[in-house]
Amino acid sequence: MPSIDVVIDLTRDECLAHYAGVAREVHAQSIDGRRVQFPAMALRRIVGRDGVHGIYRLTFSSSGKFESIEALSRLG
C-alpha cells in the first residue's frame, strides 16, 4: 500500500469546521513538499482538544483511496 508522510497543523476550531461538514477534505503538505488531500473524516481518529499538530503517515489503497492515518510525531 502506498503511503505518504504529511505535516498537519490545525487548531481546534479548524478541526471543528471539518467535523461540521464545512470542509470535506483536508489539504496538507508532505515531508517532501508534495500537496496532498484526504477525507476530513480521517481527523476524527486523531484530533485532540488542541487540534491536530504533528507528522502523520497516510496510507492509500493501490487505487489511491484513503485507508488510514497514523501519528509519527507530535508538534508543539
N, C-alpha and C positions, 0 to 999 in steps of 0.2 A: 504494500500500500504506500503510495506517495505521501510524504509529509513535508511540512514547511514550518520553520520557527519564526514566530512573529512577536513584536513588541505591542502590548496592549496597555494603554494608559487612559482609562475612562473614570470620571468621577461618579459618585453615587447617582447624581442627577442625570448624567448621560446614560447610565445603565437603566434608570427608571424609564427614560424615553424609549429605550429598546423594549423594555417589558410592556409598556403601554401600547406598543404596536406603531408608534410614531416612526420608528426606523426598523425596517425588516432585515437589513443587512448591516454588518459591521465591516468597516474598511480599516485595514491595518497595514503596516509596513513590515516586511520580512527582515530578518537579520542581514540578508544580503542585498537589501534595497528594493526588492520587488513589492508591488502593491497587490494586496490580497483582499478578497471579500468572502465572508462566510455568514451563515444564518445567525441573526441576533439571538435566536432561542438558545444557542450554544452558551451564551453568557450566563444563563440560569445555573449552569453547572459550576461556575467559578466565581460568581460575584460575591463580594464580601460587603460589610457595612460601609466601607470606604470606597467601594467601586471595584475596579479591576486594574491592577498595576503589576505588570511583570512580563516575563517572556514565556510564551506558550507554544507548544507543538500542536499544530493542526494536522490531522490525518484525513486523507481523502481516499475514496474508492478509485479503482483503476479508470472509472468513467468520469472522475472529477467531482463526485458527490461528497459533501462533508460527512465525516463519520464520527470524529472525536476530537476533544481538546484536552490537553494535559499541561499542567503547570511545570515549568522547568526551573524558574526562579522568580522571586517576588522583588519588586522595586519599591524603594522607599519604605 
